Amino acid sequence: MNQSISVSYTTQGERYEVPLVYRIDKEAGILTVSCAVNMTTAIPSWLQIRKFEVTAQLQQGRYCALYNANNDSRNIDCSLFIDKAYAAIMHCEKLNVAVGKAV
């Protein structure tokens, strides 16, 4: 089932509200969050995609996002937005997320 969420993102002093439609699929400890930008108007120029996926693996009761080269091949604002959208969706769905530690 598809859900909706609006994700705030600020870049270069300008704040954007980006509406998303997402679906979560779980299979054998792997969670896939599939998202689509739900804008009928033009999307901001920094957001170079209309669809993206984030995959996470369940480890010790928390989901750890797996690296996806497709999400990093965009500009930095686009990549950071994807990370923020993933965090917002996981929070909304009340799913535990593994938090990385600085080395």
C-alpha positions as CSV (number, residue, x, y, z in Angstrom):
1,M,0.0,0.0,0.0
2,N,1.3,3.5,-0.9
3,Q,1.6,6.1,1.8
4,S,2.2,9.9,1.6
5,I,4.7,12.1,3.4
6,S,6.0,15.6,2.9
7,V,9.8,16.1,3.5
8,S,11.3,19.5,4.2
9,Y,14.7,20.3,2.8
10,T,16.7,23.5,2.9
11,T,19.4,24.4,0.5
12,Q,21.1,27.7,-0.2
13,G,18.8,29.4,2.3
14,E,15.6,28.3,0.6
15,R,13.2,25.8,2.1
16,Y,11.4,23.2,0.0
17,E,8.5,20.9,0.9
18,V,8.7,17.9,-1.3
19,P,5.7,15.6,-1.2
20,L,6.5,11.9,-1.7
21,V,4.5,8.7,-2.2
22,Y,6.2,5.7,-0.8
23,R,5.9,1.9,-0.3
24,I,7.7,-0.3,2.1
25,D,8.4,-4.0,1.2
26,K,9.9,-6.4,3.7
27,E,11.3,-9.8,2.9
28,A,13.7,-12.0,4.9
29,G,15.2,-9.1,7.0
30,I,15.5,-6.8,4.0
31,L,13.4,-3.7,3.9
32,T,13.0,-1.7,0.6
33,V,11.6,1.8,0.7
34,S,10.4,2.9,-2.8
35,C,9.7,6.6,-3.3
36,A,8.3,8.8,-6.0
37,V,8.1,12.6,-5.9
38,N,4.4,13.5,-5.9
39,M,4.6,17.0,-7.6
40,T,2.4,18.0,-10.4
41,T,4.6,21.0,-11.0
42,A,8.3,21.1,-11.9
43,I,10.6,19.7,-9.2
44,P,13.4,21.8,-7.9
45,S,16.6,21.7,-10.1
46,W,18.7,20.2,-7.3
47,L,16.3,17.2,-7.0
48,Q,17.5,15.3,-10.1
49,I,15.2,12.3,-9.7
50,R,11.5,11.6,-9.5
51,K,11.9,8.0,-8.1
52,F,14.4,6.4,-5.7
53,E,14.9,3.4,-3.5
54,V,16.6,2.8,-0.2
55,T,17.3,-0.7,1.0
56,A,18.0,-1.6,4.6
57,Q,19.0,-4.8,6.4
58,L,17.6,-5.7,9.8
59,Q,20.5,-6.1,12.3
60,Q,20.0,-6.6,16.0
61,G,16.5,-5.1,15.9
62,R,17.4,-2.0,13.9
63,Y,17.5,-1.3,10.2
64,C,20.8,-0.4,8.7
65,A,20.7,1.4,5.3
66,L,22.7,-0.4,2.6
67,Y,24.8,1.6,0.1
68,N,23.2,2.4,-3.2
69,A,25.5,3.9,-5.8
70,N,22.5,5.2,-7.8
71,N,21.6,7.5,-4.9
72,D,25.1,8.9,-4.6
73,S,25.5,9.5,-8.3
74,R,23.5,12.7,-8.1
75,N,24.5,16.2,-6.7
76,I,25.0,16.5,-2.9
77,D,21.6,18.1,-2.2
78,C,19.8,15.3,-4.0
79,S,21.8,12.6,-2.0
80,L,21.2,14.4,1.3
81,F,17.5,14.7,0.5
82,I,17.2,11.0,-0.1
83,D,18.9,10.4,3.3
84,K,16.5,12.8,4.9
85,A,13.4,11.3,3.2
86,Y,14.5,7.8,4.4
87,A,14.9,9.0,8.0
88,A,11.5,10.7,7.9
89,I,9.8,7.7,6.5
90,M,11.4,5.3,9.0
91,H,10.4,7.7,11.9
92,C,6.8,8.0,10.5
93,E,6.5,4.2,10.3
94,K,8.1,3.8,13.8
95,L,10.9,1.6,12.5
96,N,14.2,1.5,14.4
97,V,17.1,2.8,12.5
98,A,20.8,2.0,13.2
99,V,22.7,5.2,13.8
100,G,26.3,5.3,12.4
101,K,29.1,6.4,14.7
102,A,31.9,8.8,13.6
103,V,35.2,7.1,13.2
